[in-house]
Structures are given as C-alpha cells and as structure tokens.
C-alpha cells in the first residue's frame, strides 16, 4: 500500500488495508502476510496498530538509490471477522 505524500495522514492507507483484509476474508483467506522496508517506520506503525506481528526478516532485501540495502520486515495477521 502506498499513499502519495499529498494524501498522507488522512486514513487512506488504513482504509485500504482494512478493505484488503475484509475482501480476503470474504474470499476464504484466514491470514494476511506482508512485507515492509525496515526503514519505513510510518508503515510499520500502521501495520502493527492493525494487529500485524513480525514473523521474519529478509536481510538487505531492498536496494536504496544511495546504494545502501535495507531489510524487509515480514508481518502476519490472522483475519477474524464476525
């Protein structure tokens, strides 16, 4: 999920994440998996606030423009809708 900088802090990413979870549940999924760059604290905060937990890490997974790699954090969440 990416949000254009002009539209950040408006709840759009949270809405999209919840929509994806609901749609996945309706299609029979019981778990969501995602990965996020370790140097993206805003996205990590969103995912953790929505109940995702870290289950792994991919070392030096992303290559940044400055030539420095950054890890990918792998997160998981069990989908439960009543």
C-alpha positions in Angstrom: 0.0 0.0 0.0 1.5 3.3 -1.0 0.0 6.7 -0.4 1.0 9.8 -2.3 2.7 12.3 0.1 0.0 14.8 -0.6 -2.7 12.5 0.8 -0.9 11.0 3.8 -2.3 11.3 7.3 -5.9 11.1 6.1 -6.6 7.4 6.9 -6.4 6.3 3.3 -3.8 3.6 3.8 -5.6 2.3 6.9 -8.9 2.1 4.9 -7.2 0.3 2.1 -5.6 -2.2 4.4 -8.9 -2.9 6.1 -10.6 -3.3 2.7 -8.0 -5.8 1.6 -8.4 -7.8 4.9 -12.2 -7.8 4.5 -12.0 -8.8 0.9 -9.5 -11.6 1.6 -11.8 -12.9 4.4 -14.8 -12.9 2.1 -12.8 -15.0 -0.3 -11.8 -17.5 2.3 -8.4 -16.3 3.5 -7.6 -16.7 7.1 -4.3 -14.8 7.2 -2.7 -11.8 5.7 1.1 -11.6 5.0 3.0 -8.5 4.0 6.5 -7.1 4.0 7.7 -3.6 4.5 11.1 -1.9 4.4 12.7 -1.7 7.8 13.4 2.0 7.2 9.7 2.8 6.8 8.5 3.5 10.4 5.2 5.0 9.4 4.1 1.9 7.5 5.4 -0.4 10.3 3.4 1.6 12.8 0.2 1.3 10.7 0.6 -2.4 10.3 1.4 -3.0 14.0 -1.6 -0.8 15.0 -3.8 -3.0 12.8 -2.7 -6.2 14.6 0.2 -7.4 12.4 3.1 -9.1 14.1 6.6 -9.6 12.8 7.4 -13.2 11.8 10.6 -12.7 9.9 13.1 -10.5 8.2 14.8 -10.6 4.8 18.3 -9.1 5.3 19.4 -6.4 2.8 16.3 -7.1 0.6 15.7 -3.6 -0.7 18.5 -1.7 -2.5 18.1 2.0 -2.0 19.1 4.7 -4.5 22.1 5.7 -2.3 23.4 2.1 -2.7 22.7 1.1 0.8 20.5 -2.0 1.3 17.7 -2.2 3.9 16.0 -5.2 5.4 12.4 -6.3 4.7 10.3 -7.0 7.7 7.8 -9.8 7.2 4.5 -9.4 9.1 1.4 -11.6 9.5 -2.1 -11.2 10.9 -4.9 -13.8 11.4 -8.0 -12.4 9.8 -11.1 -12.6 12.1 -14.4 -11.1 11.1 -17.6 -11.7 13.0 
